[in-house]
Amino acid sequence: MKNSKRLFSFFMLLLILVQVSSVSANTIIDPPPTINEDKVVLGQSFTLKENQTLNGDLAVIGGTATLKTNSRVNGDIAIIGGVLEIDGIVTGSIQAIGGTVTLNQNAVIEGSFYNFGSNLNQMDGARIEGTQISNLPFEFNFGNMDVRDTTNIPLEAARKTTNFISKFLWAILQIIAMGGLAMLVLLIAPKSTERISTAIGNQPFTHWGIGLLTAFAFPAVILVCLITIIFIPLGLIGIMALMVALTYGWIALGYEIGKRLFGSKSNLSPALIAGLGTIILSVVGRVIWAIPCIGWLLVSTLSMFGLGAIILTRIGTHDYPEVIPQPVQRTSAAPVMHEVIPSFPEPKDDENNFENEEK
């Protein structure tokens, strides 16, 4: 009797151990879910857990992102003034503008690392398989500049010089910010921006004409909305939408210029190509704007290319012109079956026969 109780207790203990081990094994084996989209970290914190995969691009703007051990990012990473800590694998490239980037000992960057004013902390064992670029792919050469003695310059001339320098520095800051915005937009919406820029390159004058017509018709619609008290909020929303569309179209036009200048001659990332192209376009726009009387008109005319492309591509959701599928041609002529319709004799309208039948 005692042996049977001991045997029963042994089997119960064995069953409990098997259940506990199965539960613990399930909790250990189950990996974290895969993220199949682009991720934007704006002033927040983001953590890619161990053995977790991000199938998309990662943008960090003033936030904190941590990639744990054995994590994987199948895309590019852009950081603007944030903190990025990597202990996993990044298959794409990293563009860092300000902020801090830390590569731990298990970090592997299969692409290139573009460092523009950021702090890079690379631990022993961390690898960057691509190239490291710390400056822009071109240099500014101002030559020999002579500094004049300003002690004898009148106060009014000094004030004009100070105003000119402040305006010049502010313009440079705006141009650089526009390039950074272009990089961010391409990381967030790469397909839409690519579709809009390609449409501009294929049919530029068609999009310019549509943009010009929109620029003439839009103020009339906004004026009607502002006059009507009920539709004043709708008019304000329309003005904001027009400003966003002009900015997005300007970036798409800059991306097309960047592709034509740097796309086929270097291995730069699309985001960096968009930033460089937008910077060049913005510099040209600033120079044209300085032309008296007609400068603003020329810049507005130049922005019509992007505005028309946004309208015709429906904000980058459709190609223009749309690709029409070709009908499938038959290789061999199949026999055509003709339907045989039986013929019946027409009824004769004979009143005499009808009367005879009645009789």
C-alpha positions as CSV (number, residue, x, y, z in Angstrom):
1,M,0.0,0.0,0.0
2,K,2.8,2.4,0.9
3,N,4.6,1.5,-2.3
4,S,1.5,2.3,-4.4
5,K,1.2,5.7,-2.7
6,R,4.8,6.5,-3.3
7,L,4.5,5.5,-6.9
8,F,1.4,7.7,-7.4
9,S,3.2,10.7,-5.7
10,F,6.2,10.2,-8.0
11,F,4.0,10.2,-11.1
12,M,2.1,13.3,-10.0
13,L,5.4,15.1,-9.3
14,L,6.7,14.1,-12.7
15,L,3.6,15.4,-14.4
16,I,3.9,18.8,-12.6
17,L,7.5,19.1,-13.7
18,V,6.6,18.4,-17.3
19,Q,3.9,21.0,-17.3
20,V,6.2,23.7,-15.7
21,S,8.9,23.0,-18.2
22,S,6.5,23.2,-21.1
23,V,5.1,26.6,-19.9
24,S,8.6,28.0,-19.4
25,A,9.8,26.7,-22.8
26,N,6.8,28.4,-24.5
27,T,7.5,31.7,-22.7
28,I,11.2,31.6,-23.7
29,I,10.8,30.4,-27.3
30,D,8.0,32.9,-28.4
31,P,9.8,35.8,-30.1
32,P,8.5,39.4,-30.0
33,P,6.2,40.4,-32.9
34,T,7.8,41.7,-36.1
35,I,7.2,45.4,-37.1
36,N,6.3,45.6,-40.8
37,E,6.2,49.4,-41.3
38,D,8.3,52.5,-41.1
39,K,8.8,53.9,-37.6
40,V,9.1,57.6,-36.7
41,V,10.2,58.5,-33.1
42,L,9.3,62.2,-32.5
43,G,10.4,63.3,-29.0
44,Q,9.6,59.9,-27.5
45,S,11.4,56.6,-26.6
46,F,11.4,53.5,-28.8
47,T,12.9,50.1,-28.0
48,L,13.5,47.3,-30.4
49,K,13.5,44.2,-28.2
50,E,15.9,41.2,-28.4
51,N,15.3,39.0,-31.5
52,Q,12.8,41.5,-32.8
53,T,12.8,42.7,-36.5
54,L,11.8,46.0,-38.0
55,N,11.0,45.7,-41.7
56,G,11.2,49.4,-42.6
57,D,13.0,52.6,-42.0
58,L,13.6,54.3,-38.6
59,A,13.6,58.1,-38.1
60,V,14.5,59.6,-34.7
61,I,13.8,63.3,-34.2
62,G,14.7,64.6,-30.8
63,G,13.8,61.2,-29.2
64,T,15.6,58.1,-27.9
65,A,15.8,54.8,-29.8
66,T,17.4,51.6,-28.4
67,L,18.1,48.5,-30.5
68,K,18.7,45.5,-28.2
69,T,21.0,42.5,-28.8
70,N,20.1,40.4,-31.9
71,S,17.6,42.9,-33.0
72,R,17.4,43.7,-36.7
73,V,16.4,46.8,-38.8
74,N,15.9,45.9,-42.5
75,G,16.1,49.5,-43.7
76,D,17.8,52.9,-43.2
77,I,18.0,55.0,-40.0
78,A,17.9,58.8,-39.8
79,I,18.6,60.6,-36.5
80,I,18.1,64.4,-36.1
81,G,19.1,65.7,-32.7
82,G,18.3,62.5,-30.8
83,V,19.9,59.5,-29.0
84,L,20.4,56.2,-30.8
85,E,21.9,53.1,-29.1
86,I,22.5,50.0,-31.3
87,D,23.4,46.6,-30.2
88,G,21.9,44.7,-33.2
89,I,22.1,44.6,-37.0
90,V,21.2,47.4,-39.4
91,T,21.1,46.3,-43.0
92,G,20.9,49.9,-44.4
93,S,22.7,53.1,-43.8
94,I,22.6,55.7,-41.0
95,Q,22.3,59.4,-41.5
96,A,23.0,61.4,-38.3
97,I,22.5,65.2,-38.0
98,G,23.4,66.2,-34.5
99,G,22.6,64.0,-31.5
100,T,24.5,61.0,-30.2
101,V,25.0,57.5,-31.7
102,T,26.4,54.7,-29.6
103,L,27.4,51.4,-31.3
104,N,27.8,48.6,-28.7
105,Q,30.0,45.6,-29.1
106,N,27.4,43.5,-31.0
107,A,26.4,46.3,-33.4
108,V,26.7,45.7,-37.1
109,I,26.0,48.4,-39.7
110,E,26.0,46.8,-43.2
111,G,25.5,50.1,-44.9
112,S,27.4,53.4,-44.6
113,F,27.4,55.9,-41.8
114,Y,26.9,59.6,-42.7
115,N,27.9,61.8,-39.7
116,F,27.0,65.5,-39.9
117,G,27.8,67.0,-36.5
118,S,26.8,64.0,-34.3
119,N,28.7,62.3,-31.5
120,L,29.7,58.7,-32.4
121,N,30.7,56.3,-29.7
122,Q,31.9,53.0,-31.2
123,M,32.7,50.2,-28.8
124,D,35.2,47.4,-29.4
125,G,33.6,44.8,-31.7
126,A,31.1,47.1,-33.4
127,R,31.4,47.1,-37.2
128,I,30.6,49.5,-39.9
129,E,30.9,47.5,-43.2
130,G,30.3,50.5,-45.4
131,T,32.0,53.8,-45.6
132,Q,32.0,56.6,-43.0
133,I,31.4,60.1,-44.3
134,S,31.8,63.0,-41.9
135,N,31.4,65.9,-44.4
136,L,29.3,66.7,-47.4
137,P,30.6,65.2,-50.8
138,F,31.7,68.7,-51.9
139,E,33.8,71.4,-50.4
140,F,33.2,75.1,-50.1
141,N,36.2,77.1,-51.2
142,F,36.0,80.8,-50.4
143,G,39.6,81.6,-51.3
144,N,41.6,84.2,-49.4
145,M,39.4,86.6,-47.6
146,D,40.9,89.9,-46.4
147,V,39.6,91.2,-43.1
148,R,39.3,94.9,-43.1
149,D,39.9,97.2,-40.2
150,T,36.4,98.3,-39.0
151,T,37.4,100.9,-36.4
152,N,37.0,103.7,-38.9
153,I,33.7,102.5,-40.4
154,P,30.7,104.7,-39.6
155,L,27.9,103.4,-37.4
156,E,25.3,103.3,-40.2
157,A,27.6,101.2,-42.4
158,A,28.4,98.8,-39.6
159,R,24.7,98.4,-39.0
160,K,24.0,97.6,-42.6
161,T,26.9,95.1,-42.6
162,T,25.5,93.4,-39.5
163,N,22.0,93.2,-41.0
164,F,23.4,91.7,-44.2
165,I,25.4,89.1,-42.3
166,S,22.4,88.2,-40.1
167,K,20.1,87.8,-43.1
168,F,22.8,85.7,-44.9
169,L,23.2,83.4,-42.0
170,W,19.4,83.1,-41.6
171,A,19.1,82.2,-45.2
172,I,21.7,79.5,-44.9
173,L,19.9,78.1,-41.8
174,Q,16.6,77.9,-43.8
175,I,18.3,76.2,-46.7
176,I,19.9,73.6,-44.5
177,A,16.6,73.0,-42.6
178,M,14.9,72.5,-46.0
179,G,17.4,69.9,-46.9
180,G,16.9,68.1,-43.5
181,L,13.1,68.2,-44.1
182,A,13.6,66.7,-47.5
183,M,15.6,63.8,-46.0
184,L,12.9,63.3,-43.4
185,V,10.0,63.3,-46.0
186,L,11.8,60.8,-48.1
187,L,12.3,58.5,-45.2
188,I,8.6,58.8,-44.2
189,A,7.0,58.6,-47.6
190,P,9.6,57.2,-50.1
191,K,7.2,55.7,-52.6
192,S,5.0,58.8,-52.9
193,T,8.0,61.2,-53.3
194,E,9.5,58.9,-55.9
195,R,6.3,58.8,-57.8
196,I,5.9,62.6,-57.8
197,S,9.5,63.3,-58.8
198,T,9.4,60.8,-61.6
199,A,6.2,62.4,-62.9
200,I,7.9,65.8,-62.9
201,G,10.8,64.4,-64.9
202,N,8.6,62.6,-67.4
203,Q,6.2,65.4,-68.3
204,P,7.4,68.7,-66.7
205,F,5.4,71.2,-68.8
206,T,2.1,69.3,-68.3
207,H,2.5,69.5,-64.5
208,W,3.6,73.1,-64.8
209,G,0.4,74.0,-66.7
210,I,-1.8,72.2,-64.1
211,G,0.0,73.9,-61.3
212,L,-0.4,77.3,-62.9
213,L,-4.2,76.8,-63.4
214,T,-4.5,75.7,-59.8
215,A,-2.6,78.9,-58.7
216,F,-5.1,81.0,-60.5
217,A,-8.3,79.1,-59.4
218,F,-7.4,78.5,-55.8
219,P,-7.4,82.1,-54.6
220,A,-10.9,82.7,-55.9
221,V,-12.2,79.6,-54.0
222,I,-10.4,80.7,-50.8
223,L,-11.9,84.2,-51.2
224,V,-15.4,82.8,-51.4
225,C,-14.8,80.7,-48.3
226,L,-13.5,83.6,-46.3
227,I,-16.4,85.9,-47.3
228,T,-18.9,83.3,-46.2
229,I,-18.7,83.1,-42.4
230,I,-19.7,79.5,-42.2
231,F,-16.8,78.4,-44.5
232,I,-14.0,80.5,-42.9
233,P,-12.5,77.4,-41.2
234,L,-12.6,75.6,-44.5
235,G,-10.8,78.5,-46.1
236,L,-8.0,78.5,-43.5
237,I,-7.6,74.7,-43.9
238,G,-7.3,75.2,-47.6
239,I,-4.6,77.8,-47.2
240,M,-2.6,75.4,-44.9
241,A,-3.1,72.6,-47.4
242,L,-1.8,74.8,-50.3
243,M,1.4,75.7,-48.2
244,V,2.0,72.0,-47.5
245,A,1.5,71.1,-51.1
246,L,3.9,73.8,-52.3
247,T,6.5,72.6,-49.8
248,Y,6.1,68.9,-50.7
249,G,6.2,69.7,-54.4
250,W,9.4,71.8,-53.9
251,I,11.0,68.8,-52.1
252,A,9.9,66.4,-54.9
253,L,11.5,68.8,-57.5
254,G,14.7,68.9,-55.5
255,Y,14.7,65.1,-55.3
256,E,14.4,64.9,-59.1
257,I,17.3,67.4,-59.4
258,G,19.4,65.4,-56.9
259,K,18.7,62.1,-58.9
260,R,19.9,63.7,-62.1
261,L,23.1,65.1,-60.4
262,F,24.1,62.4,-57.9
263,G,21.9,59.4,-58.6
264,S,24.0,57.7,-61.3
265,K,27.4,58.9,-60.2
266,S,27.6,57.8,-56.6
267,N,26.2,55.3,-54.1
268,L,24.5,57.9,-51.9
269,S,21.3,57.0,-50.2
270,P,18.0,58.3,-51.6
271,A,17.4,60.4,-48.5
272,L,20.8,62.1,-48.9
273,I,20.2,62.6,-52.6
274,A,16.9,64.3,-51.8
275,G,18.5,66.6,-49.2
276,L,21.4,67.6,-51.5
277,G,19.0,68.3,-54.4
278,T,16.6,70.3,-52.3
279,I,19.6,72.4,-50.9
280,I,20.8,73.1,-54.5
281,L,17.3,74.0,-55.6
282,S,16.8,76.3,-52.5
283,V,20.1,78.1,-53.2
284,V,19.0,78.7,-56.8
285,G,15.6,79.9,-55.6
286,R,17.3,82.3,-53.1
287,V,19.5,83.8,-55.8
288,I,16.5,84.2,-58.2
289,W,14.4,85.8,-55.4
290,A,17.1,88.5,-55.1
291,I,16.3,89.7,-58.6
292,P,14.4,93.0,-58.3
293,C,10.7,93.1,-59.3
294,I,10.5,89.7,-60.9
295,G,12.4,87.4,-58.5
296,W,9.4,86.3,-56.5
297,L,7.4,85.7,-59.8
298,L,10.2,83.4,-61.1
299,V,10.4,81.4,-57.9
300,S,6.6,81.0,-57.8
301,T,6.7,79.9,-61.5
302,L,9.3,77.3,-60.6
303,S,7.2,75.9,-57.7
304,M,4.3,75.2,-60.1
305,F,6.1,72.0,-61.4
306,G,5.7,70.3,-58.0
307,L,2.2,71.6,-57.3
308,G,0.9,70.3,-60.6
309,A,2.6,66.9,-60.1
310,I,1.0,66.6,-56.6
311,I,-2.4,67.2,-58.1
312,L,-2.1,64.9,-61.1
313,T,-0.5,62.0,-59.1
314,R,-3.1,62.6,-56.3
315,I,-0.5,63.3,-53.7
316,G,1.7,60.5,-55.0
317,T,-0.8,57.7,-54.7
318,H,-1.2,57.1,-58.5
319,D,1.2,57.3,-61.5
320,Y,0.7,59.9,-64.2
321,P,0.2,59.0,-66.9
322,E,-1.5,55.9,-65.6
323,V,-0.2,52.6,-67.0
324,I,-2.9,50.9,-69.0
325,P,-2.5,47.1,-69.1
326,Q,-2.2,45.8,-72.7
327,P,-4.7,43.2,-73.8
328,V,-3.4,39.6,-74.2
329,Q,-2.9,38.6,-77.8
330,R,-3.8,35.1,-78.9
331,T,-1.0,33.1,-80.4
332,S,-3.3,30.8,-82.4
333,A,-6.6,31.6,-83.9
334,A,-9.3,29.7,-82.2
335,P,-12.3,28.5,-84.2
336,V,-15.3,30.8,-83.9
337,M,-18.5,29.0,-83.2
338,H,-21.5,30.6,-84.9
339,E,-24.9,30.2,-83.4
340,V,-27.4,28.7,-85.8
341,I,-30.8,30.3,-85.5
342,P,-33.6,28.1,-86.9
343,S,-35.9,29.8,-89.4
344,F,-39.7,29.4,-89.3
345,P,-42.1,30.3,-92.1
346,E,-43.8,33.5,-91.6
347,P,-47.5,33.2,-90.8
348,K,-49.8,34.1,-93.7
349,D,-52.5,36.6,-93.0
350,D,-55.3,34.9,-94.8
351,E,-58.7,35.9,-93.5
352,N,-60.6,33.3,-95.6
353,N,-58.7,30.4,-94.1
354,F,-59.3,31.7,-90.6
355,E,-63.1,31.9,-91.3
356,N,-63.2,28.4,-92.7
357,E,-61.5,27.0,-89.6
358,E,-64.1,28.7,-87.4
359,K,-66.9,27.0,-89.4
